[in-house]
Amino acid sequence: MTTSADTLAPQDVQHAGDDAPSSAQLRKPRDNNDPRNTARGKDGNKKQPRRDKRDVHGWVVLDKPIGMTSTHAVAVVKRLFSAKRAGHAGTLDPLASGGLPIAMGEATKTVPFVMDGRKRYRFTVAWGEERDTDDTEGKVTQASDLRPTPEAIRALLPQFTGLIEQTPPQYSAIKIAGERAYDMARDGEIVPLVPRPVEIHELSLVKHDDSGKSVFEAECGKGTYVRALARDMGRLLGCYGHICALRRTLVGPFDEADMIPLEQLQALCDRAASGEGSLADALLPVETALDDIPALAVTRADAARLHRGQAVLLRGRDAPISSGTVYVTVAGRLLALAELGNGELIPKRVFNLSGLTASSARKESL
């Protein structure tokens, strides 16, 4: 699966002239009849009042509903929080449900660590038809009356476990000469996709019924297309197949216990707007994405140097002897990602967590 991140942009500066409002007018709140509260668009309809953007830092693991694109999901969550910056850590198809980790603010600096982590899926394959999209939305390109037995399916699974070569679906977000493969496919072009290595850590048959459908669970690495798994298994079984249901249950450090449905998130936002609870209760800390990375605590004096982008020498018997990437904390608060080696700590990404951050009540509120 692929990833993306959205960033945001500058504000205009208004220069005061002879008709500029006085400081008293600027301090006076607008009443409901103030025409500035009812700005109208070109069509004459009232426009929604603009919300001030704010600094929000942390992760929301949305339990994405079926039918919503990952880009739209990010936009919705970003609007609910009035966040300045947001992006997701791994595209989830519109027809899929489940975990879509959305990073806000400084959490966007940790997206690669989630993107490179393992992903787990539960998916259903409908046998008997291959489709051009490799899911239920596409046109049938091959059909067969044959149906596989559970024994035949289980015997095939070792061929799809470990490091394998996989050709991505024609309808995928891969870029070819600057164009997305799905755009080329929609225009009727044959997309020249080549096989590439992906890693399947686990693949198991969970359920098989006589209706011609099988349920699987797979744990895989970055870049794996589950739709391609269904397509390729169907071809080798001689009966063809495509995905008819797909749910992501794990992304890096985030599992189903971390997910929050959109309706629940909207309800939490409504309560926060009325003074009951806080939006921070829906956030997971920025450092949640760094669970597999060692943490290193430093003094406030060393933290000040790191915050300025300066390296720090670690000396004495308590100095770490390890090397590699660490995340640095000061007084229990995330400060930076850094490289440790030969007793020297070199900052690579510094975090500025002023604004709305995760609440310790997050788990209890869910």
C-alpha positions as CSV (number, residue, x, y, z in Angstrom):
1,M,0.0,0.0,0.0
2,T,1.1,3.5,-0.5
3,T,1.3,6.6,1.7
4,S,0.9,10.3,1.5
5,A,1.1,13.4,3.7
6,D,-0.7,16.8,3.4
7,T,1.0,20.0,4.5
8,L,-0.3,23.5,4.8
9,A,0.4,27.1,3.8
10,P,0.7,30.9,4.5
11,Q,-1.8,33.5,5.6
12,D,-2.5,36.9,4.1
13,V,-1.4,40.1,5.9
14,Q,-3.9,43.0,6.0
15,H,-2.4,46.5,6.1
16,A,-4.4,49.1,8.0
17,G,-5.4,52.3,6.2
18,D,-7.7,55.3,6.9
19,D,-10.7,53.0,7.1
20,A,-9.1,50.4,9.3
21,P,-11.2,49.5,12.4
22,S,-10.2,50.8,15.7
23,S,-8.7,48.6,18.4
24,A,-12.0,48.8,20.3
25,Q,-13.9,47.5,17.3
26,L,-11.3,44.7,16.8
27,R,-11.9,43.6,20.4
28,K,-15.7,43.7,20.1
29,P,-17.2,40.3,19.3
30,R,-19.5,40.1,16.2
31,D,-23.2,39.6,16.9
32,N,-25.4,37.3,14.9
33,N,-26.5,40.1,12.7
34,D,-23.0,41.2,11.7
35,P,-22.9,40.8,7.9
36,R,-19.3,39.6,8.2
37,N,-20.8,36.4,9.7
38,T,-22.9,35.7,6.6
39,A,-20.4,36.0,3.8
40,R,-21.8,34.7,0.5
41,G,-20.3,32.9,-2.4
42,K,-20.6,33.7,-6.1
43,D,-23.9,31.8,-6.2
44,G,-25.4,33.9,-3.4
45,N,-25.5,31.1,-0.9
46,K,-24.2,31.6,2.6
47,K,-20.7,30.3,3.2
48,Q,-19.8,28.3,6.3
49,P,-17.7,30.5,8.7
50,R,-14.0,29.8,8.5
51,R,-12.5,27.8,11.4
52,D,-9.1,28.9,12.7
53,K,-6.5,26.2,12.2
54,R,-4.5,25.1,15.2
55,D,-1.5,22.9,16.1
56,V,-2.6,19.4,16.9
57,H,0.0,16.7,17.4
58,G,-0.7,12.9,17.6
59,W,-2.2,10.0,15.9
60,V,-5.9,9.1,15.2
61,V,-6.3,5.5,14.1
62,L,-9.6,5.8,12.2
63,D,-11.7,2.6,11.7
64,K,-12.3,3.7,8.1
65,P,-15.8,2.8,6.8
66,I,-16.3,1.1,3.4
67,G,-16.8,3.6,0.6
68,M,-14.5,6.4,1.9
69,T,-11.2,7.1,0.2
70,S,-8.1,7.5,2.4
71,T,-7.7,11.1,1.2
72,H,-11.3,12.0,2.1
73,A,-10.8,10.4,5.5
74,V,-7.8,12.6,6.2
75,A,-9.7,15.7,5.2
76,V,-12.6,14.8,7.5
77,V,-10.4,14.1,10.5
78,K,-8.3,17.2,9.8
79,R,-11.5,19.3,9.7
80,L,-12.9,17.8,13.0
81,F,-9.7,18.8,14.8
82,S,-9.2,22.1,12.9
83,A,-5.7,20.8,12.5
84,K,-3.0,22.6,10.4
85,R,-1.3,19.5,9.1
86,A,-2.4,15.9,8.6
87,G,-1.5,12.8,6.5
88,H,-2.0,9.1,6.5
89,A,0.4,6.2,6.8
90,G,-0.7,3.8,4.1
91,T,-3.6,4.0,1.6
92,L,-6.6,1.9,2.3
93,D,-8.8,1.1,-0.7
94,P,-12.4,2.7,-0.7
95,L,-13.9,-0.8,-0.6
96,A,-11.8,-1.8,2.4
97,S,-12.5,-1.0,6.1
98,G,-10.3,-0.9,9.1
99,G,-7.2,0.8,10.4
100,L,-6.1,4.0,8.7
101,P,-3.5,5.8,10.9
102,I,-3.8,9.5,10.5
103,A,-0.9,11.6,11.7
104,M,-1.4,15.2,12.7
105,G,1.1,18.0,13.2
106,E,4.5,16.7,14.4
107,A,3.3,13.1,14.1
108,T,3.7,13.5,10.3
109,K,7.5,13.3,10.9
110,T,7.0,9.7,12.2
111,V,4.9,8.4,9.2
112,P,7.7,6.4,7.6
113,F,8.1,4.3,10.8
114,V,4.4,3.2,10.5
115,M,4.5,2.9,6.7
116,D,7.4,0.5,6.9
117,G,5.8,-1.7,9.6
118,R,3.8,-4.9,9.1
119,K,0.2,-4.9,8.1
120,R,-2.5,-7.5,8.8
121,Y,-5.6,-8.0,6.7
122,R,-8.7,-10.2,6.9
123,F,-10.1,-10.7,3.4
124,T,-12.7,-12.7,1.5
125,V,-12.1,-14.1,-2.0
126,A,-15.0,-14.9,-4.3
127,W,-13.9,-17.7,-6.6
128,G,-15.1,-18.2,-10.2
129,E,-14.4,-14.7,-11.7
130,E,-11.3,-12.6,-12.3
131,R,-12.0,-8.8,-12.7
132,D,-9.9,-6.0,-14.1
133,T,-9.8,-4.2,-10.8
134,D,-9.2,-7.5,-8.8
135,D,-12.2,-6.6,-6.6
136,T,-16.0,-6.4,-6.9
137,E,-16.1,-3.0,-8.7
138,G,-14.4,-4.3,-11.9
139,K,-15.5,-5.9,-15.1
140,V,-15.3,-9.7,-15.4
141,T,-12.3,-10.7,-17.6
142,Q,-12.2,-14.4,-16.9
143,A,-14.7,-16.9,-15.5
144,S,-14.8,-20.6,-14.5
145,D,-17.3,-23.1,-13.0
146,L,-14.6,-24.7,-11.0
147,R,-14.4,-24.2,-7.3
148,P,-11.4,-25.0,-5.1
149,T,-11.4,-27.4,-2.1
150,P,-10.0,-26.3,1.2
151,E,-7.2,-28.8,0.8
152,A,-6.2,-27.4,-2.6
153,I,-6.1,-23.9,-1.1
154,R,-4.0,-24.8,1.9
155,A,-1.6,-26.7,-0.3
156,L,-1.1,-23.5,-2.3
157,L,-0.4,-21.1,0.5
158,P,3.3,-21.9,1.0
159,Q,3.9,-20.5,-2.5
160,F,2.5,-17.1,-1.3
161,T,4.5,-17.0,2.0
162,G,7.9,-15.4,2.5
163,L,9.6,-13.2,-0.1
164,I,7.7,-13.5,-3.4
165,E,7.4,-11.7,-6.7
166,Q,4.1,-9.9,-7.1
167,T,2.7,-7.9,-10.1
168,P,0.6,-5.0,-8.8
169,P,-3.1,-4.6,-10.0
170,Q,-3.7,-2.7,-13.1
171,Y,-5.9,-0.3,-11.0
172,S,-3.2,0.8,-8.4
173,A,-1.7,4.0,-7.4
174,I,1.8,3.2,-8.8
175,K,3.2,5.9,-11.0
176,I,4.4,5.1,-14.6
177,A,6.1,8.0,-16.4
178,G,4.4,10.4,-14.0
179,E,0.9,8.9,-14.4
180,R,-1.1,6.8,-11.9
181,A,-1.7,3.3,-13.1
182,Y,-5.4,3.5,-12.3
183,D,-5.8,6.6,-14.5
184,M,-4.1,4.8,-17.4
185,A,-6.3,1.8,-16.8
186,R,-9.5,3.9,-16.8
187,D,-8.5,5.3,-20.2
188,G,-8.3,1.8,-21.6
189,E,-4.5,1.6,-21.7
190,I,-2.7,-1.7,-20.9
191,V,-0.6,-0.7,-17.9
192,P,3.0,-2.1,-18.2
193,L,3.5,-3.2,-14.6
194,V,6.4,-5.4,-13.7
195,P,6.7,-7.9,-10.8
196,R,8.4,-6.7,-7.7
197,P,9.5,-8.4,-4.4
198,V,7.1,-8.2,-1.5
199,E,7.1,-10.2,1.8
200,I,4.2,-12.2,3.1
201,H,5.0,-13.1,6.7
202,E,1.8,-15.2,7.3
203,L,-1.1,-16.4,5.1
204,S,-3.8,-18.7,6.5
205,L,-7.2,-19.9,5.4
206,V,-9.7,-19.0,8.1
207,K,-13.0,-20.2,6.6
208,H,-14.2,-21.9,3.4
209,D,-17.8,-22.4,2.5
210,D,-19.8,-24.0,-0.4
211,S,-20.9,-20.7,-1.7
212,G,-17.6,-20.3,-3.5
213,K,-16.0,-17.9,-1.0
214,S,-13.0,-18.2,1.3
215,V,-11.8,-16.0,4.2
216,F,-8.1,-15.5,4.7
217,E,-5.8,-13.6,7.1
218,A,-2.5,-12.3,5.9
219,E,0.4,-10.4,7.6
220,C,2.6,-8.7,5.1
221,G,5.2,-6.0,4.5
222,K,5.2,-2.7,2.7
223,G,4.0,-2.6,-0.9
224,T,1.9,-5.8,-0.8
225,Y,-1.4,-5.8,-2.7
226,V,-4.0,-8.2,-1.2
227,R,-6.0,-7.9,-4.4
228,A,-3.1,-9.3,-6.3
229,L,-2.9,-12.2,-3.9
230,A,-6.5,-13.1,-4.6
231,R,-5.9,-12.8,-8.4
232,D,-2.8,-14.9,-8.4
233,M,-4.2,-17.7,-6.2
234,G,-7.2,-17.9,-8.4
235,R,-5.1,-18.3,-11.5
236,L,-3.0,-21.1,-10.0
237,L,-6.1,-22.9,-8.7
238,G,-7.6,-22.7,-12.2
239,C,-10.8,-21.1,-11.0
240,Y,-10.0,-17.4,-10.9
241,G,-10.9,-15.1,-8.0
242,H,-11.2,-11.6,-6.8
243,I,-11.5,-9.7,-3.4
244,C,-15.1,-9.2,-2.2
245,A,-14.3,-8.0,1.3
246,L,-11.2,-6.5,2.9
247,R,-10.4,-5.2,6.4
248,R,-7.1,-4.0,7.7
249,T,-6.6,-5.1,11.4
250,L,-3.0,-4.0,12.0
251,V,-0.7,-1.2,10.8
252,G,2.7,-1.0,12.4
253,P,2.1,-0.5,16.1
254,F,-1.6,0.2,15.7
255,D,-4.1,-2.7,16.1
256,E,-7.9,-2.9,16.4
257,A,-7.9,-1.8,20.0
258,D,-6.5,1.6,18.8
259,M,-9.1,2.2,16.2
260,I,-12.0,4.6,16.6
261,P,-15.0,4.6,14.3
262,L,-15.9,7.9,12.5
263,E,-19.2,8.2,14.2
264,Q,-17.6,7.8,17.6
265,L,-15.0,10.4,16.7
266,Q,-17.6,12.9,15.6
267,A,-19.6,12.3,18.8
268,L,-16.4,13.0,20.8
269,C,-15.9,16.2,18.8
270,D,-19.5,17.3,19.5
271,R,-19.0,16.7,23.3
272,A,-15.7,18.6,23.3
273,A,-17.4,21.5,21.5
274,S,-20.0,21.7,24.3
275,G,-17.3,21.5,27.0
276,E,-17.7,17.8,27.8
277,G,-14.3,16.1,27.4
278,S,-11.5,17.0,25.1
279,L,-10.4,16.1,21.6
280,A,-7.1,15.1,23.1
281,D,-8.9,12.0,24.3
282,A,-9.0,10.7,20.7
283,L,-5.3,11.2,20.1
284,L,-2.5,8.7,20.6
285,P,1.0,10.2,21.4
286,V,3.3,11.0,18.5
287,E,5.9,8.5,19.9
288,T,3.4,5.6,19.6
289,A,4.8,5.3,16.1
290,L,8.3,4.8,17.5
291,D,7.5,1.7,19.6
292,D,10.3,-0.4,17.9
293,I,12.9,2.3,18.5
294,P,15.0,2.6,21.7
295,A,14.2,5.7,23.9
296,L,17.0,7.8,25.4
297,A,16.4,10.3,28.2
298,V,18.7,13.4,28.3
299,T,19.2,16.3,30.7
300,R,17.6,19.6,30.2
301,A,21.0,21.1,29.2
302,D,21.5,18.5,26.6
303,A,18.0,18.9,25.4
304,A,18.5,22.6,24.8
305,R,21.5,21.8,22.5
306,L,19.6,19.1,20.6
307,H,16.6,21.5,20.2
308,R,19.0,24.0,18.5
309,G,20.2,21.2,16.1
310,Q,23.5,20.7,17.9
311,A,25.1,17.3,18.6
312,V,25.6,16.2,22.2
313,L,28.6,14.1,23.5
314,L,27.5,11.5,26.0
315,R,30.2,10.6,28.6
316,G,30.5,8.8,31.8
317,R,29.6,5.3,33.0
318,D,25.9,5.8,32.2
319,A,26.5,6.7,28.6
320,P,24.8,4.3,26.2
321,I,27.1,1.9,24.3
322,S,24.6,1.1,21.6
323,S,24.3,2.9,18.2
324,G,21.6,3.7,15.6
325,T,18.4,5.6,15.6
326,V,16.9,6.5,19.0
327,Y,14.1,8.8,20.1
328,V,15.1,11.3,22.7
329,T,13.0,12.4,25.6
330,V,13.4,15.1,28.3
331,A,11.4,14.9,31.5
332,G,9.3,12.2,29.9
333,R,8.4,14.4,26.8
334,L,9.4,13.6,23.2
335,L,12.2,15.8,22.0
336,A,13.8,14.4,18.8
337,L,14.8,11.6,16.6
338,A,18.6,11.2,16.7
339,E,21.5,9.0,15.5
340,L,23.6,7.6,18.3
341,G,27.2,6.5,17.6
342,N,30.6,6.7,19.3
343,G,29.1,8.5,22.3
344,E,27.7,11.3,20.1
345,L,24.0,12.1,19.7
346,I,23.2,13.8,16.5
347,P,19.6,15.2,16.1
348,K,17.8,14.4,12.8
349,R,14.2,15.5,13.5
350,V,13.3,17.8,16.3
351,F,9.7,17.9,17.6
352,N,7.9,21.0,18.7
353,L,4.8,19.8,20.6
354,S,3.2,23.1,21.5
355,G,-0.6,22.8,21.0
356,L,-3.1,20.0,21.4
357,T,-1.5,16.7,22.3
358,A,-2.7,13.3,23.4
359,S,-4.5,12.8,26.7
360,S,-3.8,10.0,29.2
361,A,-7.5,9.5,29.2
362,R,-7.5,8.3,25.6
363,K,-8.0,4.6,26.4
364,E,-10.6,5.1,29.1
365,S,-12.7,7.4,26.9
366,L,-13.0,4.7,24.3
